[in-house]
Amino acid sequence: MLPRVNSAAIRRLNMVRVFHALRENPSCAQRDLSRLTGLDKATTSAIVAQMIEEGLVERSEAPRARRIGRPETALGIAPSAGLLVGARLEPGTIRIVSTTLAGTVVKQSQIPGSTDLAAALRHLHEGIDAVVAASRLEGGAAPPPLRGIGIGIPALMDREGRLVLAPNLGWRDTPIRPLLEEALGAPVHVDNDTKAAAMAERLFGACRGVEDFVYLTGHSGVGGGLFLGGRLYRGAQGFAGEIGHLTVVPGGRPCGCGKRGCLETYVSETSILAQAGERGRALPDLWAAATAARNGDPVVRTLLEEAGSHLGFALSHLVNLANPGLVVLGGNLSIVAEFILPALNAALDEHALEPLRRDLRLVVSPLGPDAVPMGGIALAMDGFLSVPSPIL
């Protein structure tokens, strides 16, 4: 017996295809949507009509000129249709961004974080309320409705959204999603920060259309997001990508995970600043480290070169295992990328297999330090567009 097809799920899937086609091709003519989505004209027309009725899509007043026939109007995701909010939850800071449904940034904010769970949730709630209240669109009397919240956390997160371990926050075995939803009074989509950032690169950044890539970031820790065959690879329990806990110096610096010599004890922003202090350079953040290196400070330059060597050594194992076509340096690593890339490339040349290394591209994320908050936007957008499970 053939399985029954869930027509509602198919309609939703088709709507998602049209939504992303309009997001990636603003001011698109309706006749172009069939080509962009692969859907027939009748299906495209029905979906566009439904999305206009729901207020998700609007037609522009300015006509698009054609050589022959009637003039066409342009379609686009309506800015007034709603807001998405994304956040990066770190021990010291919480970074928040609001966007339109299409992912256009409306408002950004950074507030103090906390390792105390109750305090962190309170700060997050206050920060999101303030950002939403300030997210009035041009000419708007009030902010558009909030459609979704996504949060990236530097933690091992299982497939059900349970926080298993967050060494730098000091949290363990925490039902974080229900706690966030209770604190924020809205549906929340939560994931590991680096996986969220990798989703943002896929939707908004350097990896649109790239099937196999590795995304690397380094804030309080170091994480890796793996896209393989066009899908985010999570592993058996959802923990794949913990490159920050690859051992690069056996018996080396102690790590919050309880081990020694982990990559993040040499490459994360926290560890770079700590090592700089040990070498007589008190630096408040990686922007200051980049400025010092740019001004020729030999201590800071050497420290960043060492970080690049460690990162390249760890990355070579991922290259040999997964054979990605692209590696993206994101988050705070993007701030000092120019100073770590030479040593990183040298380490890759030394340790990665030459056929796999030959065509590997390394780029710096265009999303920069906002990659994780934009990852929250990607999570919220995915939740907003979630497709019902087929009924078999």
HELIX and SHEET records of a PDB file:
HELIX    1   1 SER A    7  GLU A   24  1                                  18    
HELIX    2   2 GLN A   30  THR A   37  1                                   8    
HELIX    3   3 LYS A   41  GLU A   53  1                                  13    
HELIX    4   4 PRO A   79  ALA A   81  5                                   3    
HELIX    5   5 LEU A  117  ALA A  133  1                                  17    
HELIX    6   6 ILE A  176  LEU A  184  1                                   9    
HELIX    7   7 ASP A  193  PHE A  204  1                                  12    
HELIX    8   8 ILE A  243  HIS A  245  5                                   3    
HELIX    9   9 GLU A  264  VAL A  267  1                                   4    
HELIX   10  10 GLU A  269  GLU A  278  1                                  10    
HELIX   11  11 LEU A  286  ARG A  294  1                                   9    
HELIX   12  12 PRO A  298  ALA A  322  1                                  25    
HELIX   13  13 GLY A  331  VAL A  336  5                                   6    
HELIX   14  14 ALA A  337  HIS A  351  1                                  15    
HELIX   15  15 GLU A  354  ARG A  358  1                                   5    
HELIX   16  16 GLY A  368  ASP A  370  5                                   3    
HELIX   17  17 ALA A  371  PHE A  384  1                                  14    
SHEET    1   A 3 CYS A  28  ALA A  29  0                                        
SHEET    2   A 3 GLU A  72  ILE A  77 -1                                        
SHEET    3   A 3 VAL A  57  ARG A  64 -1                                        
SHEET    1   B 5 VAL A 105  PRO A 112  0                                        
SHEET    2   B 5 THR A  93  THR A 100 -1                                        
SHEET    3   B 5 LEU A  83  LEU A  89 -1                                        
SHEET    4   B 5 LEU A 146  ILE A 153  1                                        
SHEET    5   B 5 VAL A 188  ASN A 192  1                                        
SHEET    1   C 3 LEU A 156  MET A 157  0                                        
SHEET    2   C 3 LEU A 163  ALA A 166 -1                                        
SHEET    3   C 3 TRP A 171  THR A 174 -1                                        
SHEET    1   D 5 ARG A 231  LEU A 232  0                                        
SHEET    2   D 5 VAL A 222  LEU A 228 -1                                        
SHEET    3   D 5 PHE A 213  GLY A 218 -1                                        
SHEET    4   D 5 LEU A 326  GLY A 330  1                                        
SHEET    5   D 5 ARG A 361  VAL A 364  1                                        
END                                                                             
